[in-house]
Amino acid sequence: KSMSDQTSQAQSAQWECAKCGVPLVVCKVTVEYLGSAYPVDLCKCPQCGLVRVPEELALGKMAEVEKTLEDK
């Protein structure tokens, strides 16, 4: 396994779904904003589909993408 796979698995093992109480799994999630879609590996509940967006992603990369799309 690659280092990123091990890191992703370690991150998912630390989180449980607040609704279902089951461990989150890392999978591809499509993030959409203003008609544009981006595939991202995020932790997701295998039962209800709730996705955990880390604060650093929400305030960092996603905020940059939002600003870029809004400026177009």
PyMOL commands that set and color helices and strands:
alter all, ss='L'
color gray80, all
select helices_A, chain A and resi 3-13+55-71
alter helices_A, ss='H'
color red, helices_A
select strands_A, chain A and resi 25-33+36-44+51-52
alter strands_A, ss='S'
color yellow, strands_A
deselect
rebuild
show_as cartoon
